[in-house]
Amino acid sequence: MKKTLIVVLICTILVASCAKDTPPDPFLIQKHNIGLLTDSTQVKELDSIFKNDSVVRYIAGDEFAGAVNTIEIFEKNGNKLLDLSPEEALDSTSVISSVRIIDERYKTEKNISALSTFKDIKEKYKISKIDNLINSIVVSVNEINASFTIDKKELPSSLRFDMDANIDPIQVPEKAKIKYFFIHW
């Protein structure tokens, strides 16, 4: 009996020591996080989150201007990954309010990336609304706090110049490419 108990105990210890927690996917986009970056991440934490990458902060000059300063994230090889916008300019305790996804390796759980088309978005998510702007439309998906900007050049000519038109998802060509992909918190 003692030998059986000892063998079971040793096997349990071996299994527990071999099982490792898998690290979070650094390129997975979810409603409240992008890899290790979360909706509560403060600007001062960016250097530790992106310790293997380059964090570039642009200081506009006049801190009283109130303009939001974009923080750029680059891989060490120079490839741009993300553009981050903090809620408050020049405040290290400010949280990130929006993230522009640049690198196509960043994907949602339903495999939407900066390389996706309108068809991909429409098939995998419920479109919350479409805003008609001067040179583009913005497709919002509340399920993941995302906005996808599509250039009006991708639309039929009847929709390109009418800013008052209410654009229905059925009017957007399925092969329309995403110009910008944002996550908002």
DRENVO-128218 format. One line per 10 residues: number of its first residue (from 1); their letters; for each residue x, y, z of N, C-alpha, C, O. Coordinates in pm, whole numbers, plus 32768, in hexadecimal, padded with zeros to 4 digits. Layout:
<koltors>
NUM> A> X Y Z X Y Z X Y Z X Y Z | ...
</koltors>
This chain:
<koltors>
1> MKKTLIVVLI> 8052 7F8A 8000 8000 8000 8000 8057 807D 8000 803B 80DD 7FB8 | 80C2 807C 8054 8119 80EF 805B 815F 8107 7FD6 816F 817A 7FAB | 8189 8099 7F93 81CE 80A7 7F13 8171 80E4 7EAA 819B 8138 7E5C | 80F4 80BA 7EA9 8093 80F0 7E4A 807D 8185 7E63 8077 81D4 7E05 | 8071 81A9 7EE1 805E 8235 7F05 80D8 8289 7EDD 80C8 82F8 7EA9 | 814E 8255 7EF3 81C9 829D 7ECF 81D2 82AC 7E37 81F7 8317 7E07 | 81B2 8243 7DEA 81B6 8249 7D57 8151 82AF 7D23 8171 82FD 7CC9 | 80D9 82B0 7D5C 8073 8311 7D33 80A1 839F 7D54 808F 83F9 7D02 | 80DA 83B2 7DC8 810B 8435 7DF0 817A 8466 7D94 817B 84DA 7D6B | 81D8 840F 7D73 8246 8433 7D1A 8211 8455 7C8F 823D 84B6 7C51
11> CTILVASCAK> 81B3 8405 7C5D 8178 8421 7BD9 812F 84A7 7BD8 8138 84F2 7B77 | 80E8 84C3 7C43 80A0 8542 7C4D 8101 85B8 7C4D 80E9 861C 7C0A | 816E 85AB 7C98 81D3 8615 7C9C 8212 8628 7C12 8227 8699 7BE6 | 8231 85BA 7BCE 826D 85C3 7B48 820F 8607 7AE5 8239 865D 7A98 | 8192 85E0 7AE8 8131 861C 7A8C 811F 86B0 7AAA 8119 8702 7A4E | 8117 86D3 7B29 8104 875F 7B4F 817E 87B3 7B29 8170 8826 7B00 | 81F5 877B 7B38 826D 87C8 7B16 8281 87D5 7A7F 82BD 8835 7A51 | 824F 8776 7A34 825C 877D 79A2 81F4 87D9 7962 820C 8813 78F8 | 8182 87E7 79A4 8119 883D 796C 813E 88CE 7984 814D 88FA 79F6 | 814D 8918 7917 8171 89A5 7922 80FC 89F9 78F2 80B1 89D2 7898
21> DTPPDPFLIQ> 80EE 8A6C 7931 8089 8AC9 7901 80B7 8AFF 787C 8127 8B30 786F | 805F 8AF7 7818 8084 8B2E 7796 8076 8BC5 779E 8011 8BF9 77CE | 80DC 8C0C 776F 80D4 8C9D 7774 8068 8CD0 7717 8048 8C8E 76B4 | 802E 8D44 7735 7FC6 8D79 76DE 7FFF 8D9A 7654 8073 8DC2 7647 | 7FAD 8D88 75EF 7FD5 8DA6 7567 7FEA 8E3E 755B 7F8B 8E8A 756F | 8063 8E6B 753B 807D 8EFB 7536 8036 8F40 74C0 8034 8FBB 74B8 | 7FFC 8EF2 7465 7FBA 8F2C 73F0 7F23 8F15 73F0 7EE1 8F30 738C | 7EEB 8EE5 745F 7E5C 8ECB 7467 7E11 8F4A 7493 7E32 8F87 74F8 | 7DAC 8F6F 7443 7D59 8FE3 7461 7CD7 8FB3 749F 7C8F 8F63 7463 | 7CB8 8FE4 7517 7C3A 8FC8 755A 7BFA 904C 7582 7C37 90B5 7571
31> KHNIGLLTDS> 7B83 9047 75B7 7B39 90C1 75D7 7B84 911C 7638 7B80 9196 762A | 7BC7 90E2 769B 7C08 9132 7702 7CA0 9129 7700 7CE2 9161 7758 | 7CD8 90E5 769E 7D6A 90DE 7698 7D9B 90BD 760A 7D54 9085 75B7 | 7E18 90E3 75F6 7E61 90BF 757C 7EE4 9086 75AD 7F3E 90D0 75D6 | 7EF1 9001 75AB 7F66 8FC2 75E7 7F6A 8FE4 767B 7F09 8FCD 76C3 | 7FDA 901B 76A9 7FEA 9042 7735 7FB5 90CD 7753 7FAA 90F4 77C7 | 7F95 9119 76EC 7F60 91A1 76FA 7ECA 9198 771A 7E7E 915A 76D0 | 7EA0 91D7 7789 7E14 91D1 77B0 7DD5 925C 77B2 7E1A 92C1 77A1 | 7D53 925F 77C6 7D0C 92DF 77CC 7D2D 932E 784A 7D04 93A1 7856 | 7D77 92F4 78A8 7DA0 933C 7920 7E37 9353 7926 7E6B 9380 798C
41> TQVKELDSIF> 7E7D 9335 78B9 7F0D 934B 78B3 7F2C 93E0 78B5 7EF0 942E 786B | 7F89 9406 7909 7FB4 9492 7910 802E 94A7 78B7 8079 9449 789B | 8041 9521 788B 80B1 9544 7833 8136 9519 7871 818E 94E9 782A | 8145 952A 78F3 81C4 9509 7936 81E4 9473 7932 8256 944D 794A | 8180 941E 7914 8195 938E 7910 81BF 935B 7885 81E2 92E6 7877 | 81BB 93B1 7822 81D5 9386 7798 8262 934F 7784 8274 92ED 773B | 82C6 938B 77C5 834F 935B 77B4 835F 92CC 77E5 83AB 927F 77AA | 831A 92A6 784F 8325 921C 7880 82D1 91BB 782D 82F9 9148 781A | 825F 91E7 77FB 820B 9190 77A7 8250 9175 7722 824D 9104 76F0 | 828D 91DC 76E8 82D0 91CF 7667 8368 91D4 767A 83AE 921B 7632
51> KNDSVVRYIA> 839A 9186 76DB 8429 918A 76FD 8482 9159 768B 84F7 917E 7684 | 844D 9106 7632 849C 90D5 75C1 8488 912B 7544 84BE 910C 74DA | 843C 9194 7550 841D 91EC 74DF 8448 927B 7501 847D 9295 756D | 8431 92D6 74A4 8453 9363 74BA 83D3 93B4 74CE 8377 93AC 747C | 83CE 9401 7539 835D 9457 7557 8389 94E7 7538 83E7 951A 7576 | 8345 9527 74D8 836C 95AD 74AE 82FE 960E 74D7 828C 9604 74AB | 8324 966C 752C 82C6 96D3 755B 82EA 9755 7517 835D 9782 7520 | 828C 9791 74D4 82A1 9813 7494 826E 987F 74F1 81FB 987B 751C | 82C1 98DD 7510 829A 994D 7565 8287 99C6 750B 82E6 99F5 74CD | 820E 99F8 7506 81ED 9A65 74AB 822E 9AE8 74D1 8241 9B3E 747B
61> GDEFAGAVNT> 8252 9AFB 754D 8294 9B76 7576 8249 9BBF 75E3 827F 9BD1 7651 | 81D3 9BEA 75C9 8188 9C38 762B 8126 9BDD 7674 80C0 9BB5 763B | 8146 9BBC 76F1 80EF 9B62 773A 8068 9B9E 775D 800F 9B57 778B | 8058 9C1F 7748 7FD8 9C60 7765 7F7A 9C5E 76ED 7F08 9C8B 76F6 | 7FA9 9C2A 767C 7F57 9C26 7603 7EE5 9BC2 7613 7E7B 9BD1 75D5 | 7EF9 9B5C 7664 7E90 9AFA 767B 7E81 9A93 760D 7E23 9A44 7610 | 7EDC 9A92 75AC 7ED3 9A32 753F 7EFF 99A9 756F 7F5B 999D 75BF | 7EBD 9943 753D 7EE3 98BB 755F 7F5E 9896 750E 7F60 98A6 7494 | 7FC4 9864 7551 803E 983A 750E 8038 97A6 74EF 8021 9754 7549 | 804D 9783 7472 804E 96F8 7449 80D0 96B7 7475 813C 96F1 7466
71> IEIFEKNGNK> 80C4 963E 74AA 8139 95EE 74D2 8143 957D 746D 80E4 9532 7458 | 81B8 9572 742F 81CB 950C 73C9 8219 9497 7402 8277 94A9 7450 | 81F2 941D 73DA 8237 93A4 7405 8274 9364 7389 822E 9345 7329 | 82F9 934F 738D 8342 9310 731F 8387 9293 7352 83B0 928D 73C6 | 8394 9230 72FB 83EB 91BF 731A 847B 91F0 7312 8496 9259 72D7 | 84D7 91A5 734D 8564 91CC 734A 8598 91D4 72BA 85F6 921F 729E | 855D 9186 725D 858A 9189 71D2 854F 9200 7183 856C 920F 710D | 84FD 9252 71C5 84C9 92CA 7184 843A 92C0 7152 8402 9324 7128 | 83FE 9249 7154 8372 923A 7128 8314 927A 718D 831E 9260 7205 | 82B9 92CD 715C 8259 930E 71B4 81EA 92AD 71D9 81B3 9268 7183
81> LLDLSPEEAL> 81C9 92A8 725A 8163 924E 728D 80E0 9296 72A9 8077 926F 7276 | 80E6 9300 72FB 806E 9342 732D 8083 93D8 733B 80F4 9407 7349 | 8015 9424 7337 8012 94B0 7360 7FB2 94B8 73D5 7F3E 948F 73CA | 7FE1 94EC 7446 7F8F 94F5 74BE 7F6E 9586 74DB 7FC3 95DE 74CD | 7EF3 95A1 7504 7ECA 9628 752B 7E9D 9626 75BC 7E3A 95E5 75DE | 7EE7 966D 7614 7EBD 9673 76A0 7E48 96D3 76B2 7E32 972B 765F | 7DFD 96C1 771E 7D8D 971C 773C 7DBD 97A9 7754 7D7E 9809 7726 | 7E2D 97B9 779C 7E64 983D 77BC 7EF1 9848 7784 7F43 97EE 7797 | 7F0C 98B5 773F 7F91 98CB 7708 7FF6 98E5 7778 7FD7 9929 77DA | 806D 98B0 7768 80DE 98CA 77C2 80C3 98A4 7853 80F7 98E4 78AE
91> DSTSVISSVR> 8071 983E 7869 8052 980F 78EF 8075 977B 78F8 8034 9728 78B9 | 80DC 9759 7944 810A 96CE 794B 80A6 9672 7990 80AF 95F9 7981 | 8047 96AA 79DA 7FE2 9656 7A1C 7F63 9648 79C9 7F05 9603 79F1 | 7F5F 9689 7956 7EEB 9680 78FE 7EE1 95F4 78C2 7F47 95B3 78A7 | 7E67 95C6 78AC 7E53 9545 786B 7E47 9559 77D4 7E30 95C9 77A5 | 7E57 94ED 778B 7E4E 94F1 76F9 7DBA 94F3 76D3 7D6D 94A0 7704 | 7D93 9550 767E 7D06 955A 7657 7CEA 9519 75CF 7C7C 94E6 75B9 | 7D4D 9519 7575 7D38 94D5 74F5 7DBC 94A0 74C0 7E28 94D4 74DD | 7DB1 9436 7471 7E25 93F4 7438 7E0B 93E1 73A3 7DA6 93A7 737C | 7E67 9411 7352 7E5F 93F9 72C2 7EB6 937F 72A5 7F2E 937F 72C1
101> IIDERYKTEK> 7E79 9319 726B 7EBF 929D 724B 7F05 92B0 71C5 7EC3 92CB 7160 | 7F88 92A2 71C2 7FD5 92B2 7148 8000 9229 7112 7FE9 920A 709D | 803D 91D9 7166 8076 9158 713C 8007 90F2 7124 7FAB 90E4 7175 | 8011 90AC 70B4 7FA8 904C 7090 7FA8 8FCD 70E6 7F4B 8F7D 70DC | 800D 8FB9 713A 800D 8F45 7193 7FA9 8F52 7204 7F81 8EEE 7240 | 7F7F 8FCD 7223 7F19 8FE2 728A 7E94 8FB6 7251 7E69 8FE7 71E8 | 7E52 8F58 7297 7DD2 8F21 7268 7D71 8F12 72DC 7D99 8EFB 734E | 7CF1 8F1F 72BB 7C8A 8F06 731F 7C7A 8E70 732F 7CB4 8E21 72E4 | 7C2A 8E49 7390 7C0F 8DB9 73A4 7BCA 8D7C 732B 7BD1 8D03 7315 | 7B88 8DD0 72DB 7B44 8DA1 7262 7B96 8DBC 71E5 7B62 8DBF 7176
111> NISALSTFKD> 7C19 8DD1 71F9 7C7B 8DDC 718C 7C6D 8E58 7134 7C89 8E51 70BC | 7C42 8EC7 716C 7C3C 8F45 7122 7CBE 8F92 713E 7CE7 8FA0 71B1 | 7CFD 8FC2 70D3 7D7A 900D 70DF 7D75 9088 7085 7D0F 90A4 7047 | 7DE2 90D1 7080 7DEB 9147 7029 7DE4 9120 6F96 7DCE 9176 6F41 | 7DF7 90A1 6F76 7DF1 9071 6EEB 7D66 903E 6EC4 7D52 9015 6E52 | 7D08 9040 6F21 7C82 900B 6F06 7C34 9066 6EA8 7C59 90D9 6E90 | 7BC9 9030 6E74 7B6F 907D 6E1D 7AEA 9094 6E66 7AD2 905D 6ED1 | 7A95 90E5 6E29 7A12 90FF 6E63 79C2 907D 6E70 7979 906A 6ED1 | 79D1 9025 6E10 798B 8FA4 6E14 79B3 8F55 6E92 795E 8F1B 6ED4 | 7A33 8F55 6EB1 7A63 8F0E 6F28 7A22 8F45 6FA7 79F6 8EFA 6FFD
121> IKEKYKISKI> 7A1E 8FCA 6FB0 79E3 900A 7026 794F 8FE7 702F 791D 8FC0 7098 | 7908 8FF6 6FBF 7877 8FE1 6FBB 7852 8F50 6FDE 77ED 8F38 701F | 78A4 8EF1 6FB3 7888 8E64 6FCD 78A1 8E3C 705E 7862 8DDF 7091 | 78FD 8E81 70A1 7926 8E55 7126 78F2 8EA9 7198 78F0 8E7D 720B | 78C8 8F25 717A 7898 8F7E 71E4 7819 8FC5 71B8 77FD 8FD5 7141 | 77CC 8FEF 721C 7755 9040 7201 7783 90D2 71F5 77C2 9108 7251 | 7765 910E 7186 778B 9199 716F 772B 91F2 71BC 76B2 91EC 71A9 | 7762 9245 7214 7711 929C 7269 76E0 9317 721D 766B 933D 722A | 7739 9354 71CF 7711 93C8 717F 777D 93E5 7117 77EE 93B5 7120 | 7756 9434 70B4 77B3 9463 704E 77A6 94FA 7047 773A 952F 702C
131> DNLINSIVVS> 7815 9540 7060 7818 95D1 7058 784F 95FB 6FD0 78B2 95C4 6FA1 | 780C 965C 6F92 7832 968F 6F0F 7882 9710 6F21 784B 9776 6F4A | 7904 970C 6F04 795B 977F 6F11 797E 97B8 6E87 794B 9787 6E22 | 79D4 981B 6E81 79F5 985B 6E02 7A39 97FA 6DA1 7A0A 97E8 6D31 | 7AA6 97BB 6DCC 7AF3 9764 6D73 7AEE 96D1 6D99 7B2F 967E 6D59 | 7AA1 96B0 6DFE 7A9F 9625 6E2C 7A1D 9607 6E75 79CD 9661 6E92 | 7A0A 9588 6E92 799E 955D 6EEA 79DE 9517 6F60 7A4A 94DD 6F54 | 799B 951C 6FD1 79CD 94D9 7049 7967 9471 7072 78F4 9490 7092 | 7993 93F4 7072 793F 9383 7098 795D 9362 7129 79CE 933F 714C | 78F7 936E 7180 790A 9355 720F 78D4 92CC 7235 7869 92A3 720A
141> VNEINASFTI> 7923 9287 7289 78FC 9205 72BF 7909 920E 7356 7977 9204 738C | 7898 9221 739B 7899 9233 742C 78C5 91B6 7477 78F8 91BF 74E7 | 78B1 9142 743C 78D3 90C3 747D 7966 90BE 74A7 7988 9081 750C | 79BD 90FF 745A 7A4C 9101 747A 7A83 918F 7488 7AFC 91A2 7488 | 7A2B 91F3 7493 7A54 9280 749E 7AAB 92AB 7428 7B0C 92F4 743B | 7A8A 927F 73B1 7ADD 9299 733C 7A9B 92F6 72D8 7A20 92FB 72CC | 7AF0 933F 7290 7AC5 9391 721F 7B20 9371 71AA 7B9A 936B 71B7 | 7AE2 935C 7137 7B2D 933E 70BE 7B11 93AE 7059 7A9E 93C6 7034 | 7B7A 93F2 702E 7B6A 945C 6FCC 7B81 9422 6F41 7BE4 93DE 6F27 | 7B23 9440 6EE7 7B2D 9413 6E5C 7B29 948F 6E04 7AD1 94E4 6E12
151> DKKELPSSLR> 7B89 949A 6DA9 7B91 950C 6D4E 7B17 950B 6CF2 7AEB 94A1 6CC6 | 7AE0 9580 6CD7 7A6B 9589 6C7E 7A8B 9560 6BF0 7A30 9545 6BA1 | 7B0A 955B 6BCC 7B31 952A 6B47 7B09 9498 6B34 7AFC 9468 6AC4 | 7AF4 9453 6BA3 7ACA 93C6 6B9F 7A33 93B7 6B88 7A03 9349 6B6D | 79E9 9426 6B92 7957 9423 6B86 792B 9440 6AF7 7978 9476 6AA7 | 78AF 941D 6AD6 7878 9441 6A54 7873 94DA 6A46 7865 9521 6AAA | 7880 950B 69CC 7887 959B 69B6 780C 95E6 69EA 7816 965B 6A0D | 7799 95A4 69EF 771F 95E6 6A20 7728 960A 6AB5 76DD 965F 6AE4 | 7782 95C9 6B00 7790 95E2 6B90 780A 9637 6BB3 7814 9668 6C24 | 7864 964A 6B56 78E3 968E 6B74 78D3 9721 6B96 791D 9755 6BEA
161> FDMDANIDPI> 7875 9765 6B58 786E 97F6 6B63 77F7 9828 6BB4 77E9 98A1 6BC7 | 77A2 97CE 6BE2 772C 97F6 6C2E 7745 97DE 6CC3 7739 976E 6CF4 | 7769 984A 6D09 7786 983E 6D99 7708 982E 6DED 7710 9807 6E61 | 7695 984C 6DB4 7617 983F 6DFE 75D9 97B5 6DF1 7577 9795 6E35 | 7612 9762 6D9B 75DA 96DD 6D83 75EC 9685 6DFF 7656 9683 6E3C | 7582 963F 6E21 758C 95D8 6E89 75BA 9559 6E43 7575 9523 6DEC | 762E 952A 6E6B 7668 94B6 6E28 7642 9438 6E74 765A 942B 6EEC | 7606 93DD 6E2B 75DD 935D 6E61 764D 92F8 6E46 7690 9303 6DE0 | 7662 9298 6E9D 76CC 9236 6E86 76C2 91EF 6DFE 7727 91C6 6DC5 | 764B 91E0 6DCD 7639 919B 6D4C 7672 91EC 6CD7 768F 91B5 6C6D
171> QVPEKAKIKY> 7681 9270 6CEA 76B4 92C7 6C80 774D 92C8 6C78 7785 92F5 6C15 | 778F 9296 6CDF 7821 9295 6CE1 7852 9216 6C9A 7829 91A8 6CBF | 78A9 9224 6C36 78DC 91AC 6BF0 7926 9150 6C50 7970 917D 6CA7 | 7910 90CF 6C3F 794C 906D 6C99 79E4 9070 6C95 7A24 9054 6CFA | 7A1E 9092 6C24 7AB0 9090 6C19 7AF1 9115 6C41 7B69 9127 6C2E | 7AA2 9173 6C78 7AD9 91F2 6CA6 7B3F 91D8 6D14 7B24 9190 6D74 | 7BB6 9214 6D05 7C24 91FD 6D62 7C1F 9262 6DD6 7BF0 92D2 6DC7 | 7C52 9235 6E47 7C5C 928A 6EBC 7CD3 92E8 6EAA 7D40 92BC 6E88 | 7CBC 9367 6EC0 7D28 93C9 6EBB 7D67 93D9 6F46 7DE1 93D9 6F54 | 7D12 93E7 6FAC 7D40 93F3 7036 7CEA 9399 708E 7C73 9386 7075
181> FFIHW> 7D28 9362 70F6 7CE7 9309 7154 7D06 933C 71E0 7D7A 933E 7209 | 7C9E 9367 722A 7CAD 93A1 72B0 7C62 934F 7318 7BF7 9318 72FD | 7C9B 9349 738F 7C56 9316 7405 7C4A 938B 7465 7CAC 93D0 7480 | 7BD1 93A3 7499 7BB6 9414 74F3 7B90 93E0 757E 7B41 9382 758B | 7BC8 9420 75E4 7BA5 93FC 766E 7B6F 9474 76B6 7B4C 946A 772B
</koltors>
